């Protein structure tokens, strides 16, 4: 259940409501418009909690939902 906290932070603390996919999407949307496609195609995960099983697939699925 540990990776769930990244996608549903309200499970741990009701004050945290922004999941990691929204944070990634917001970071990309604040970049110049001509770089956004490239940034969506090149999200890099590195170590730590990103090593949870299927974390990469879960994040990709959630970020794609925001792009649509």
Secondary structure, DSSP 4 states (H G I P E B T S, - for coil): -TTHHHH-GGGT-TT----HHHHHHHHHHTS-GGGHHHHHHT----SGGGGSTTHHHHHHHHHHHHH-
